[in-house]
């Protein structure tokens, strides 16, 4: 193994120490999960209740202050959010369907896009306020000088590759089954970066030949998956829910990234906004993040309704949604997961995806912290506490 490969293996392994693996993944129905509110005042509650000690044993809102008064009213209330055709972006779907955006005083419009490039263009043209974008394209766009920043998370893991059944007799046979095959992927994507990590670790070269893997690039995941209908393409990258869809159509799963030691807890999609917008409208983005945090809580307590909410935006069989969201292949959390993303940045720099750059001006964790702290001040339970614990460990 040469020095370049060793470095990549070390960096990939380091990513196991970060990520969303510690998140509460409660599988009970809402009827079995009851929030246990804090019985003693937090520092935030004390501040809210200054001069009103008789109510300080209750959540902060009992003191007569709603979130807008305590945190500041949103500077902007009409919000446009862009997403891809993926169950990974369910936090926005649930926040909209369950009324959490409205609770925060926001009027939100959700619009589906086809690629990360389209989403970044939407942000920079100010047609979008928030975009759910893959971590790898976000990092590469930032390195190229685009003034965008991560301020929250969306999904960890949830991607992999599938192959035509004539080339594999079982699921999860590993990247070795890709030797001599033409593989459809998306350049500048976490799926492609992860495949390259696994190929290097397995000492498999990229290119044409019986012992190599020929990667054919497409502009979007939808196009890469559709290329499987072409006789010249043998395998393709997938993100949720394409893996479940592929299995239903007779394809075999080459690997799920969540089951690969080198890729576990890989930060996938991130919440992204213009850097200037986060600075100019902090109250607005705090309100948006509060809605996402509430949506995460809902996904952990009401699985059936979550699946129905997702189906309104990703129109596939509910069983596929259930598998993708609750099957153990991914975790959809709002946590920014800065440590995991920084490790991923170092890995893709080593892979040659991009030149190294200073990520600090492009990572805003203050929005998430303020939003989560304000919710904890109102009342907490094990789910919210798990978010706090993870943030404190991996911020």
Residue pairs with C-beta under 8 A, 6 or more apart in sequence:
1 9
1 203
4 350
5 200
5 201
5 203
7 350
8 197
8 200
8 201
8 347
8 350
8 351
9 200
9 201
9 262
11 343
11 346
11 347
11 350
12 197
12 201
12 262
12 263
12 347
13 261
13 262
14 343
15 262
15 263
15 264
15 265
15 266
15 340
15 343
15 344
15 347
16 261
16 262
16 264
16 265
17 339
18 265
18 337
18 339
18 340
18 343
18 394
19 156
19 264
19 265
19 266
19 267
19 337
19 340
19 394
20 153
20 156
20 265
20 267
20 331
20 333
20 335
20 337
20 340
20 390
21 156
21 264
21 265
21 331
22 386
22 389
22 390
22 393
23 331
23 333
23 335
23 386
23 387
23 390
24 300
24 382
24 383
24 386
24 387
25 300
25 331
26 33
26 300
26 301
26 382
26 383
27 303
27 326
28 301
29 301
29 302
29 303
29 304
30 301
30 302
30 305
33 300
33 301
33 381
33 383
34 381
35 379
35 380
35 381
36 380
36 381
36 382
37 58
37 59
37 379
37 380
37 381
38 45
38 59
38 376
38 379
38 380
39 57
40 57
41 49
41 56
41 57
42 376
42 377
44 60
44 373
44 374
44 376
44 377
45 56
45 59
45 60
45 63
45 377
46 56
48 60
48 63
48 65
48 70
48 377
49 55
49 56
49 60
49 63
52 63
52 64
55 62
55 63
56 63
59 377
59 378
59 379
60 70
60 374
60 377
60 378
61 67
61 70
61 378
67 103
67 104
67 287
67 290
67 374
67 378
68 74
68 104
68 105
68 287
70 374
71 283
71 286
71 287
71 370
71 374
72 282
72 283
72 286
73 105
73 283
74 104
74 105
74 106
74 281
74 283
74 284
74 287
75 280
75 281
75 282
75 283
75 284
76 129
76 281
76 284
77 105
77 106
77 107
77 284
78 107
78 109
79 101
79 106
79 107
79 108
79 109
79 129
79 130
79 284
79 288
80 108
80 109
80 111
80 122
80 127
80 128
80 129
80 130
81 92
81 108
81 109
81 110
81 111
81 128
81 129
81 130
81 131
81 132
82 110
82 111
82 112
82 113
82 118
82 119
82 122
82 123
82 128
82 130
82 131
82 132
83 89
83 92
83 110
83 111
83 112
83 113
83 131
83 132
83 313
84 112
84 113
84 114
84 115
84 116
84 119
84 132
84 221
84 269
85 112
85 114
85 221
85 222
85 314
86 155
86 158
86 221
86 239
86 240
86 241
86 269
86 314
87 158
87 240
87 241
87 310
87 314
87 321
87 324
87 325
87 332
88 132
88 154
88 155
88 158
88 239
88 240
88 268
88 269
88 330
88 332
89 132
89 154
89 155
89 269
89 313
90 295
90 299
90 306
90 309
90 310
90 325
90 332
91 154
91 292
91 295
91 296
91 299
91 332
91 334
92 108
92 110
92 130
92 132
92 292
92 295
93 110
93 309
93 310
93 312
93 313
93 314
94 100
94 295
94 298
94 299
94 306
94 309
94 310
95 101
95 108
95 291
95 292
95 294
95 295
96 108
96 110
96 309
97 309
97 312
98 294
98 295
98 298
98 305
98 309
100 290
100 291
100 292
100 294
100 295
100 298
101 107
101 108
101 288
101 291
103 291
103 294
104 287
104 288
104 290
104 291
105 287
106 284
106 287
106 288
106 291
108 288
110 313
111 128
112 313
113 119
113 122
113 131
114 219
114 220
114 222
115 219
115 220
116 133
116 134
116 137
116 138
116 141
116 188
116 189
117 137
117 219
119 128
119 131
119 132
119 133
119 272
120 131
120 133
120 137
120 141
120 146
120 148
120 272
122 128
122 131
123 129
123 131
123 148
123 272
123 273
123 274
124 146
124 147
124 148
124 274
126 274
126 277
129 273
129 277
129 284
129 288
130 271
130 272
130 273
130 285
130 288
131 271
131 272
131 273
132 154
132 269
132 270
132 271
132 272
133 269
133 270
133 272
134 189
134 190
134 268
134 269
134 270
135 150
135 190
135 266
135 267
135 268
135 269
135 270
135 341
135 344
136 188
136 189
136 190
136 192
136 193
136 344
136 348
136 353
137 188
137 189
138 148
138 150
138 270
138 272
139 341
139 344
139 345
139 348
139 353
139 354
139 359
140 188
140 348
140 353
140 354
141 148
142 148
142 149
142 357
142 359
142 362
143 354
143 355
143 356
143 357
144 354
147 274
147 275
147 276
148 272
148 273
148 274
148 275
148 362
149 272
149 273
149 274
149 275
149 278
149 361
149 362
149 363
149 364
150 270
150 271
150 272
150 336
150 338
150 341
150 362
150 363
150 364
151 271
151 272
151 273
151 278
151 285
151 289
151 336
151 364
151 365
151 367
151 368
152 270
152 271
152 289
152 292
152 334
152 335
152 336
152 367
152 368
153 267
153 269
153 270
153 271
153 333
153 334
153 335
153 336
153 337
154 268
154 269
154 270
154 271
154 332
154 333
154 334
155 240
155 268
155 269
155 330
155 331
155 332
155 333
156 265
156 266
156 267
156 268
156 330
156 331
156 333
156 337
156 340
157 256
157 257
157 258
157 263
157 264
157 265
157 266
157 268
157 329
157 330
157 331
158 239
158 240
158 257
158 258
158 268
158 324
158 329
158 330
159 190
159 191
159 194
159 237
159 238
159 239
159 240
159 243
159 256
159 257
159 268
160 191
160 237
160 238
160 243
160 253
160 254
160 255
160 256
160 257
161 175
161 178
161 183
161 191
161 195
161 235
161 236
161 237
161 238
161 253
161 254
161 255
162 228
162 235
162 236
162 238
162 242
162 243
162 246
162 247
162 251
162 252
162 253
162 254
163 177
163 178
163 181
163 234
163 235
163 251
163 252
163 254
164 228
164 234
164 235
164 251
164 252
165 250
165 251
165 252
167 177
167 181
167 234
167 235
167 252
168 177
168 252
168 254
169 252
170 252
171 247
171 252
171 253
172 253
172 254
172 255
172 256
172 259
173 252
173 254
174 202
174 254
174 255
175 195
175 198
175 199
175 202
175 204
175 213
175 254
175 255
176 202
176 204
177 254
178 199
178 204
178 213
178 234
178 235
178 254
179 204
179 210
179 211
179 212
179 213
180 209
180 210
180 211
180 212
180 213
181 213
181 214
181 234
181 235
182 214
182 216
182 232
182 233
182 234
182 235
183 195
183 213
183 214
183 215
183 216
183 233
183 234
183 235
183 236
183 237
184 216
184 217
184 218
184 223
184 224
184 225
184 227
184 228
184 233
184 235
184 236
184 237
185 191
185 192
185 195
185 215
185 216
185 217
185 218
185 224
185 236
185 237
186 192
186 217
186 218
186 219
186 220
186 221
186 223
186 224
186 237
187 217
188 353
189 221
189 237
190 266
190 268
190 344
191 221
191 237
191 238
191 239
192 215
192 217
192 237
193 344
193 347
193 348
193 351
193 353
194 257
194 260
194 263
194 266
195 213
195 215
195 237
196 206
196 351
197 262
197 263
197 347
197 351
198 255
198 260
198 262
198 263
199 205
199 206
199 213
201 262
204 211
204 212
204 213
205 211
205 212
205 213
206 212
206 213
206 214
206 215
207 213
207 214
208 214
216 227
216 233
218 224
218 227
221 237
221 238
221 239
221 242
224 236
224 237
225 236
225 237
225 238
225 242
225 245
225 246
227 233
227 236
228 235
228 236
228 246
228 251
235 254
236 246
238 246
239 268
240 324
240 325
240 329
240 330
241 314
241 316
241 320
241 321
241 323
241 324
243 253
243 256
243 324
243 329
244 316
244 319
244 320
244 323
244 324
245 316
245 320
246 253
247 253
248 317
248 320
256 329
257 263
257 264
257 266
258 264
258 328
258 329
258 330
265 340
266 340
266 344
267 337
267 340
267 341
267 344
268 330
270 336
270 341
271 289
271 292
271 334
271 336
273 285
275 361
275 362
275 364
277 285
278 285
278 364
278 367
282 366
282 367
282 370
285 367
286 367
286 370
286 371
286 374
287 371
289 334
289 367
289 368
289 370
289 371
289 372
290 371
290 374
290 375
292 334
293 334
293 371
293 372
293 375
293 384
293 387
294 375
295 334
296 332
296 333
296 334
296 383
296 387
297 383
297 384
298 305
298 306
299 306
299 325
299 332
300 383
301 383
303 322
303 325
303 326
306 325
307 318
307 321
307 322
307 325
308 318
310 321
310 325
311 318
311 321
314 321
323 329
324 330
325 332
333 387
333 390
334 368
334 387
335 368
335 387
335 390
335 391
335 394
336 363
336 364
336 365
336 368
336 391
336 395
337 394
338 363
338 365
338 394
338 395
339 394
339 395
340 394
341 359
341 363
342 359
345 359
348 354
349 355
349 356
365 391
365 395
368 391
369 391
369 395
372 384
372 387
372 388
372 391
375 384
376 384
376 385
376 388
380 388
